[in-house]
Amino acid sequence: MLQLKNEQPLKPQPRAFRALVFHHAVFFLLLTHHCGGQPQMVSPSQPIVAVVGDDVMLPCHLEPAMDASEMTVEWTRPDLEPRFVHVWRSGVELENKKHPSYMRRTSLSPNRLKHGDISLTLPRVKLSDEGTYKCFVPTISRESTVELVVGAVSSLNIILLRPGNEEGTRAVVLECESKGWYPEPEVLWLDGEGNLLSAGPTETVRGPDDLYTVSSRVTVEKRHSNSFTCRVQQNKTNQARETHIHVPDDVFVTCHESNIHILVIVAAGFLFIASIAVFIVVWKWRPNKSKMNKMKDVKERGEEEEKVEVMEILMGQRNQQENLRDQLRSELKEVETEMSEKKQQLEYRNKLFLSSILPDEVKANLAETCKELEKRRVGLEECLNNSEKQLQTTDEVIARMTAAEKEREETQKTSKNLSCHKEEVNETAIMLASREEHYSEP
């Protein structure tokens, strides 16, 4: 029988062992890179807020940064059809795949793409651009979401409408109106110290262009500063506009009261003139008796005091009317200056052929502002004309009273001269009678 010898086990060679360990390490690194080392898409969690006409950028980045200039990058809006907003493939933009409203309006930066920045630039934002955008890179099967909120703001005007209706108070009603807002704003009224005023409900109208028109009225009484502020604000977009108005003290006298005062003063003036005329007639034909003379003196003193009092009222009313007229002229000048500036801005943009660049909403708001300023200017001119007519009526009454007083003084002077002349004639007659008697004695 053959006897087999016990064989010694083979020992691995050191070089083969090292090669085996190296291959395992490389395989582990490749597996780790494939499973957990892919770049991620990073975008802001908060919405991007923009105002109509602004240029915005929707942020989106690859982390860690890597060259995406040769990758496929897709920006989409799921609510549109087609949904593509921007498509970048192999270094070229595919314009024919985009939604029509984004044609020639979006762009990616080739330089930023090389560093993993695939943010989308969107100039001249419109209201229709509001929505949720998705950034997608098919190569790494990653996507990210960015929300865009678009708002529209506009200027506002305050108009002094009419006096308040509360009896026993001197109040005025202010109206604040603004057109061209989105989303729906709220209207606040503040006094000169920044305190919130209690106003009526805000009237809101949404137009066919989805823009809101808001108006609010507040009744205010005379205060320390007489300054009031209307503020229109949007909490969602954190946008706000405000304007101020200063109401003169004279305006707090209501138009109704002013008309009554004027009518009373005019009536008093005519009554006073009539009483003066009656007095002159009676004075000319008065009996030559001491008792009647005393009664006349008493009546004359009473009418003189009444005349002085009426004249003081007239002069005070005239000063108030002059102050109101000057205030209206100043406000009218400010409105005309603002109108001129707005029209120059619009004409300047048209001359430079920027009308195609300027958003339609902004042009419409600018034109609407000019229209509102024209409406305000016409109202101020009407108030100014009424104020000047009232002032002219007051001047006429004062002139008539002054002429009547002058005529009365002339009449008194003539009467006094006649009395002196009569006394001289009497004295001459007495003297002649005495001389005649003297010469007639034997």
Summary of the structure (lengths in Angstrom):
residues: 442
radius of gyration: 46.3
end to end distance: 228.3
largest distance: 228.3
contacts: 1204
relative contact order: 0.08
helix: 48%
strand: 24%
